Amino acid sequence: MTLLEIFPSLRAAMAPRLDPAVWPITTGHDDRGRIRVGGVALDDIADQYGTPTYVLDEDDVRHRCHAYRTAFPEAEIAYAAKALLIRAVADWVTREGLSLDVCSDGELAVALSAGVDPGRIILHGNAKPAAELRAAVSAGVGRIVVDSHTEIRLLSSLAQRRQKVLVRATPGIDIHGHSAVTTGIDDQKFGFPLTDGHLDAAVRLVLEQPNLELVGLHCHLGSQISDSSLFATAVERIVAQMGRIRREHGVILTHLNLGGGHAVPYLPGDPELDLTGLARVVDDALDDACARNRFPRPALTLEPGRAIVARAGVTLYRVLSIKTVRDGRTFVAVDGGMSDNPRVALYGARYDIAVANRHPTGAHTAMTVVGRHCEAGDVIARDVLLPTDLHPGDVLAVPCTGAYHHSLSSSYNAVGRPPVVAARDGRTRQLIRRETVADLMAREAGL
Ligand code: LLP
């Protein structure tokens, strides 16, 4: 008999360390060495709801909201709903004092049905269809961030009362990140560059519309930014524009929206944007820029999405098969893949991974975890250390999958999208049910 069999509680003490930087805040192990989130063993969630399943730690989401409110007591924090929008999540974040940024009439409908005050909603998008603008105007959305001349004219014709708007500016700042999420440079589709009169033409057009009230400027530099000085540069450039707009148009803009893009770690050791540091840097930049331009300090809005929900999410998969090919690489195939996590294929994202249903005590070796879809690029985690005794039926957990996973999921290969299950205080609650084959068939018009 082994020591572990005599003292099962030793398993918890011996369980491999799960880095709190990438796992939800309530993560721990039970006395059988199984990983727990929200006081529930992930293995039990896999049994109850099937796999793959997205698990969400409600305490973690609330904790991140609280951290933002503490670091920025005077700023508005608008959660970027594109990261993950479910009615329950909209409810949690707004109860924690956040506003909401939406970017489609679908997101707007979910937010409104969760009871979010329309006055606290900001609508984004570089190409908003007329029906979307109409829905926003009739719901009484607080602010709309405009992004083209056509949109400015259309919105003005649809507005029933004076609609508050911000113009999206492109401050010419390169975050040197993935090109798909680099949005602060001139050569991409969002916003009006500060140069060559582009921003000024848009501002002028808004000011000509009697139904629109220009309240501020917005910019979003991109994703996974860990260097706060980039935000300071954005403040400097945007406040200078505000000073110029006052001089040239006699209008004082009162809102500065700096967008989101705050970096979170996906792997242990990855950089993270430090909120206290960001608060200090942005505050100093605002002081300097406002003094230099003799401009009254505008109200600040930040729009974090990923930093609110990424770390709350863990995706559960069941191992279906294990195969070692000629050059010695071992492929572990699981029952999900790029339909529930396209981020590896899209951005080359890297993930941590762990066995959730037991405490593996033996040797570990590098393996590549792949999905079930019909592409060689359908990879979940490349060259990760997993136990050599891994076998079909084991449950694998991938942390940091709360942002842009459910919202980016597809039904590729007619594989239904996973459910979203919240865990808190030892109980689970299904927020989104699994998409079934019957759901997919229901969209078919027939032969
Ligand atoms: N505000 C605006 C106007 C945005 O476009 C975005 C993200 C955010 C805020 C929030 O950014 P966050 O804090 O979440 O980084 N699918 C990609 C991310 C695309 C982000 C698009 N815009 C991914 O999975 O990494």
Boltz pocket constraint, residues with backbone or C-beta under 6 A from the ligand:
constraints:
  - pocket:
      binder: B
      contacts: [[A, 80], [A, 82], [A, 83], [A, 101], [A, 124], [A, 181], [A, 220], [A, 222], [A, 223], [A, 224], [A, 259], [A, 260], [A, 261], [A, 262], [A, 303], [A, 304], [A, 305], [A, 306], [A, 307], [A, 343], [A, 347], [A, 403], [A, 404], [A, 408]]
      max_distance: 6.0
